[in-house]
Amino acid sequence: MKLHSPQSAVLSAVIFNALVIIALIPLALRGVKFRATGSAAILRRNVWIYGVGGIIVPFIFIKLIDLVLVALHAY
């Protein structure tokens, strides 16, 4: 990912995790609506949401947070 330093990488990951927890609390409290759909459609939707949201998005946001920390000299 070519982050600036190990310290900024750890700080970026901690900040990202804190923001994700804060963002997911309302979702957890609200819950999800039940939908009567086929298993293939549910699998396709979940792979898309959790695949992209759980694997690709964290790399992007951690890199962006690292860039901001380096720009602000806050590492």
DSSP file (Angstrom, degrees, kcal/mol; ACC not computed):
  #  RESIDUE AA STRUCTURE BP1 BP2  ACC     N-H-->O    O-->H-N    N-H-->O    O-->H-N    TCO  KAPPA ALPHA  PHI   PSI    X-CA   Y-CA   Z-CA
    1    1 A M              0   0    0      0, 0.0     0, 0.0     0, 0.0     0, 0.0   0.000 360.0 360.0 360.0 -12.6    0.0    0.0    0.0
    2    2 A K        -     0   0    0      1,-0.1     2,-0.1     2,-0.0     3,-0.0   0.933 360.0-178.5  55.4  52.2    3.1    2.2    0.3
    3    3 A L        -     0   0    0      1,-0.1    -1,-0.1    63,-0.0     6,-0.1  -0.400  36.6-109.6 -76.3 161.7    2.0    3.9    3.5
    4    4 A H  S    S-     0   0    0      1,-0.2    -1,-0.1    -2,-0.1     3,-0.1   0.920  84.1 -21.9 -63.6 -49.7    4.3    6.6    4.9
    5    5 A S     >  -     0   0    0      1,-0.1     4,-2.1    -3,-0.0    -1,-0.2  -0.962  63.7-101.2-154.0 165.6    5.6    4.7    8.0
    6    6 A P  H  > S+     0   0    0      0, 0.0     4,-2.3     0, 0.0     5,-0.2   0.878 121.5  53.2 -60.6 -36.1    4.7    1.8   10.3
    7    7 A Q  H  > S+     0   0    0      1,-0.2     4,-2.4     2,-0.2     5,-0.2   0.926 110.6  44.8 -65.7 -44.2    3.5    4.3   12.9
    8    8 A S  H  > S+     0   0    0      2,-0.2     4,-2.4     1,-0.2    -1,-0.2   0.836 111.4  55.3 -70.0 -29.9    1.2    6.1   10.4
    9    9 A A  H  X S+     0   0    0     -4,-2.1     4,-2.2     2,-0.2    -2,-0.2   0.930 110.6  43.8 -66.1 -45.3    0.0    2.8    9.1
   10   10 A V  H  X S+     0   0    0     -4,-2.3     4,-2.4     2,-0.2    -2,-0.2   0.925 115.0  48.9 -65.8 -43.9   -1.1    1.6   12.6
   11   11 A L  H  X S+     0   0    0     -4,-2.4     4,-2.5     1,-0.2    -2,-0.2   0.895 110.8  51.0 -63.4 -39.5   -2.6    5.0   13.4
   12   12 A S  H  X S+     0   0    0     -4,-2.4     4,-2.5     2,-0.2    -1,-0.2   0.907 110.9  48.3 -63.3 -42.3   -4.5    5.0   10.1
   13   13 A A  H  X S+     0   0    0     -4,-2.2     4,-2.5     2,-0.2    -2,-0.2   0.895 111.8  49.4 -66.1 -40.2   -5.9    1.5   10.8
   14   14 A V  H  X S+     0   0    0     -4,-2.4     4,-2.3     2,-0.2    -2,-0.2   0.927 112.6  47.4 -64.7 -44.4   -7.0    2.4   14.3
   15   15 A I  H  X S+     0   0    0     -4,-2.5     4,-2.3     2,-0.2    -2,-0.2   0.921 112.1  50.4 -63.0 -43.8   -8.7    5.5   13.1
   16   16 A F  H  X S+     0   0    0     -4,-2.5     4,-2.4     1,-0.2    -2,-0.2   0.931 110.7  48.7 -59.7 -46.2  -10.5    3.6   10.3
   17   17 A N  H  X S+     0   0    0     -4,-2.5     4,-2.3     1,-0.2    -1,-0.2   0.890 110.6  51.1 -63.1 -39.2  -11.7    0.9   12.7
   18   18 A A  H  X S+     0   0    0     -4,-2.3     4,-2.0     1,-0.2    -1,-0.2   0.915 111.9  47.2 -63.5 -42.3  -13.0    3.5   15.1
   19   19 A L  H  X S+     0   0    0     -4,-2.3     4,-2.2     2,-0.2    -2,-0.2   0.885 111.1  51.2 -67.0 -38.2  -14.9    5.2   12.3
   20   20 A V  H  X S+     0   0    0     -4,-2.4     4,-2.0     2,-0.2    -2,-0.2   0.910 109.0  50.6 -65.9 -42.0  -16.3    1.9   11.0
   21   21 A I  H  X S+     0   0    0     -4,-2.3     4,-1.2     1,-0.2    -2,-0.2   0.931 111.8  47.8 -60.9 -44.8  -17.6    1.0   14.5
   22   22 A I  H  < S+     0   0    0     -4,-2.0     3,-0.3     1,-0.2    -1,-0.2   0.889 113.1  48.8 -63.6 -38.7  -19.3    4.4   14.8
   23   23 A A  H  X S+     0   0    0     -4,-2.2     4,-0.5     1,-0.2    -1,-0.2   0.810 111.4  49.3 -71.4 -29.3  -20.8    4.0   11.4
   24   24 A L  H  X S+     0   0    0     -4,-2.0     4,-2.5     1,-0.2    -1,-0.2   0.648  89.9  79.6 -88.3 -14.3  -22.1    0.5   12.0
   25   25 A I  H  X S+     0   0    0     -4,-1.2     4,-2.3    -3,-0.3     5,-0.2   0.942  94.3  47.2 -60.1 -49.0  -23.8    1.1   15.4
   26   26 A P  H  > S+     0   0    0      0, 0.0     4,-2.1     0, 0.0    -1,-0.2   0.892 112.2  51.5 -60.8 -36.4  -27.0    2.7   13.8
   27   27 A L  H  X S+     0   0    0     -4,-0.5     4,-2.6     1,-0.2    -2,-0.2   0.917 110.4  48.0 -64.2 -42.6  -27.2   -0.2   11.3
   28   28 A A  H  < S+     0   0    0     -4,-2.5    -1,-0.2     1,-0.2    -3,-0.2   0.877 113.0  48.1 -66.2 -37.2  -26.9   -2.7   14.1
   29   29 A L  H  < S+     0   0    0     -4,-2.3    -1,-0.2    -5,-0.2    -2,-0.2   0.853 116.2  43.3 -71.9 -34.1  -29.6   -0.9   16.2
   30   30 A R  H  < S-     0   0    0     -4,-2.1    -2,-0.2    -5,-0.2    -1,-0.2   0.857  96.0-160.4 -79.1 -36.6  -32.0   -0.6   13.2
   31   31 A G     <  -     0   0    0     -4,-2.6     2,-0.3    -5,-0.2    -1,-0.1  -0.330  23.4 -73.1  83.4-171.9  -31.5   -4.1   11.9
   32   32 A V        -     0   0    0     -4,-0.1     2,-0.2    -2,-0.1    -5,-0.0  -0.922  40.1-112.5-125.2 151.9  -32.3   -5.3    8.4
   33   33 A K        -     0   0    0     -2,-0.3     2,-0.3     1,-0.1    -2,-0.0  -0.575  32.6-114.1 -82.9 144.5  -35.6   -5.9    6.7
   34   34 A F        -     0   0    0     -2,-0.2     2,-0.4     2,-0.0    -1,-0.1  -0.613  32.7-170.7 -77.7 133.8  -36.5   -9.5    5.8
   35   35 A R        -     0   0    0     -2,-0.3     2,-1.5     2,-0.1     0, 0.0  -0.995  22.1-137.8-128.0 130.2  -36.8  -10.1    2.0
   36   36 A A        +     0   0    0     -2,-0.4     2,-0.3     0, 0.0    -2,-0.0  -0.681  53.1 136.8 -86.4  90.0  -38.2  -13.2    0.5
   37   37 A T        -     0   0    0     -2,-1.5    -2,-0.1     1,-0.1     2,-0.0  -0.838  56.8 -84.5-129.6 168.9  -35.7  -13.8   -2.3
   38   38 A G     >  -     0   0    0     -2,-0.3     4,-2.1     1,-0.1     5,-0.2  -0.279  35.6-116.1 -72.4 158.5  -33.8  -16.7   -3.7
   39   39 A S  H  > S+     0   0    0      1,-0.2     4,-2.6     2,-0.2     5,-0.2   0.838 113.7  56.3 -66.6 -32.7  -30.6  -18.0   -2.2
   40   40 A A  H  > S+     0   0    0      2,-0.2     4,-2.5     1,-0.2    -1,-0.2   0.905 108.6  47.0 -65.6 -40.5  -28.6  -17.2   -5.4
   41   41 A A  H  > S+     0   0    0      2,-0.2     4,-2.3     1,-0.2    -2,-0.2   0.898 113.0  48.8 -67.6 -40.3  -29.7  -13.5   -5.2
   42   42 A I  H  X S+     0   0    0     -4,-2.1     4,-2.7     2,-0.2     5,-0.2   0.921 112.6  48.3 -65.1 -43.2  -28.9  -13.3   -1.5
   43   43 A L  H  X S+     0   0    0     -4,-2.6     4,-2.7     2,-0.2     5,-0.2   0.927 111.7  49.3 -62.2 -45.5  -25.5  -14.9   -2.1
   44   44 A R  H  X S+     0   0    0     -4,-2.5     4,-1.9     1,-0.2    -1,-0.2   0.912 113.7  46.3 -60.7 -43.5  -24.7  -12.5   -5.0
   45   45 A R  H  X S+     0   0    0     -4,-2.3     4,-2.8     2,-0.2     5,-0.2   0.919 114.2  47.1 -65.9 -44.5  -25.7   -9.5   -3.0
   46   46 A N  H  X>S+     0   0    0     -4,-2.7     4,-2.8     2,-0.2     5,-0.5   0.876 110.3  52.0 -68.3 -37.5  -23.8  -10.5    0.1
   47   47 A V  H  X5S+     0   0    0     -4,-2.7     4,-1.7    -5,-0.2     5,-0.4   0.917 113.4  45.8 -63.4 -41.3  -20.6  -11.3   -1.9
   48   48 A W  H  X5S+     0   0    0     -4,-1.9     4,-2.0    -5,-0.2     5,-0.5   0.958 118.8  39.9 -64.9 -51.1  -20.8   -7.9   -3.5
   49   49 A I  H  X5S+     0   0    0     -4,-2.8     4,-2.4     1,-0.2     5,-0.2   0.960 126.2  33.1 -65.9 -52.7  -21.5   -6.0   -0.2
   50   50 A Y  H  X5S+     0   0    0     -4,-2.8     4,-1.4    -5,-0.2    -3,-0.2   0.790 118.5  53.6 -80.2 -26.6  -19.1   -7.9    2.1
   51   51 A G  H  XXS+     0   0    0     -4,-1.7     4,-1.4    -5,-0.5     5,-0.8   0.962 121.0  30.0 -68.4 -52.1  -16.5   -8.6   -0.6
   52   52 A V  I  X>S+     0   0    0     -4,-2.0     5,-2.5    -5,-0.4     4,-0.7   0.938 125.9  45.5 -72.0 -47.1  -16.1   -5.0   -1.6
   53   53 A G  I  <5S+     0   0    0     -4,-2.4    -3,-0.2    -5,-0.5    -2,-0.2   0.795 120.7  37.9 -68.7 -28.4  -17.0   -3.6    1.8
   54   54 A G  I  <5S+     0   0    0     -4,-1.4    -1,-0.2    -5,-0.2    -2,-0.2   0.673 129.9  21.5 -99.4 -17.5  -14.8   -5.9    3.7
   55   55 A I  I  X5S+     0   0    0     -4,-1.4     4,-0.6    -5,-0.2    -3,-0.2   0.781 127.6  30.7-117.1 -47.5  -11.8   -6.3    1.5
   56   56 A I  I  X<S+     0   0    0     -5,-0.8     4,-1.6    -4,-0.7     3,-0.4   0.926 112.3  55.6 -85.5 -46.9  -11.4   -3.5   -0.9
   57   57 A V  H  ><S+     0   0    0     -5,-2.5     4,-2.6     1,-0.2     5,-0.3   0.877 102.0  56.2 -60.0 -42.9  -12.8   -0.4    0.9
   58   58 A P  H  > S+     0   0    0      0, 0.0     4,-2.6     0, 0.0     5,-0.3   0.900 106.0  51.9 -58.9 -38.4  -10.6   -0.7    4.0
   59   59 A F  H  X S+     0   0    0     -4,-0.6     4,-1.9    -3,-0.4    -2,-0.2   0.924 111.7  46.8 -61.5 -43.1   -7.4   -0.5    1.9
   60   60 A I  H  X S+     0   0    0     -4,-1.6     4,-2.2     1,-0.2    -1,-0.2   0.942 115.9  43.3 -64.5 -48.6   -8.7    2.6    0.1
   61   61 A F  H  X S+     0   0    0     -4,-2.6     4,-2.7     2,-0.2     5,-0.2   0.863 111.7  52.8 -71.0 -35.1   -9.7    4.4    3.3
   62   62 A I  H  X S+     0   0    0     -4,-2.6     4,-2.3    -5,-0.3    -1,-0.2   0.910 110.8  48.7 -64.8 -40.1   -6.6    3.5    5.3
   63   63 A K  H  X S+     0   0    0     -4,-1.9     4,-2.3    -5,-0.3    -2,-0.2   0.922 112.3  48.3 -63.3 -44.0   -4.5    4.9    2.4
   64   64 A L  H  X S+     0   0    0     -4,-2.2     4,-2.1     2,-0.2    -2,-0.2   0.912 111.7  48.9 -63.5 -42.6   -6.6    8.1    2.4
   65   65 A I  H  X S+     0   0    0     -4,-2.7     4,-2.7     1,-0.2    -1,-0.2   0.899 110.3  52.3 -63.5 -40.2   -6.3    8.5    6.2
   66   66 A D  H  X S+     0   0    0     -4,-2.3     4,-2.5     1,-0.2    -2,-0.2   0.914 108.5  50.5 -61.9 -42.8   -2.6    7.9    5.9
   67   67 A L  H  X S+     0   0    0     -4,-2.3     4,-2.3     1,-0.2    -1,-0.2   0.896 111.6  48.0 -61.8 -39.9   -2.3   10.6    3.3
   68   68 A V  H  X S+     0   0    0     -4,-2.1     4,-2.2     2,-0.2    -2,-0.2   0.922 111.5  49.9 -66.8 -43.9   -4.2   13.0    5.5
   69   69 A L  H  X>S+     0   0    0     -4,-2.7     5,-2.5     1,-0.2     4,-0.5   0.905 112.5  47.1 -61.9 -41.0   -2.1   12.2    8.6
   70   70 A V  H ><5S+     0   0    0     -4,-2.5     3,-0.7     1,-0.2    -1,-0.2   0.906 111.4  51.2 -66.8 -41.2    1.1   12.7    6.6
   71   71 A A  H 3<5S+     0   0    0     -4,-2.3    -2,-0.2     1,-0.2    -1,-0.2   0.859 115.7  41.8 -63.7 -34.9   -0.2   16.0    5.2
   72   72 A L  H 3<5S-     0   0    0     -4,-2.2    -1,-0.2    -5,-0.1    -2,-0.2   0.472 106.1-128.1 -89.8  -1.9   -1.1   17.2    8.7
   73   73 A H  T <<5 +     0   0    0     -3,-0.7    -3,-0.2    -4,-0.5    -4,-0.1   0.899  66.0 136.1  54.1  43.4    2.1   15.9   10.2
   74   74 A A      <       0   0    0     -5,-2.5    -4,-0.1     1,-0.2    -1,-0.1   0.129 360.0 360.0-107.0  18.3    0.0   14.1   12.8
   75   75 A Y              0   0    0     -6,-0.4    -1,-0.2    -5,-0.1   -64,-0.1   0.433 360.0 360.0 -96.0 360.0    1.8   10.7   12.8
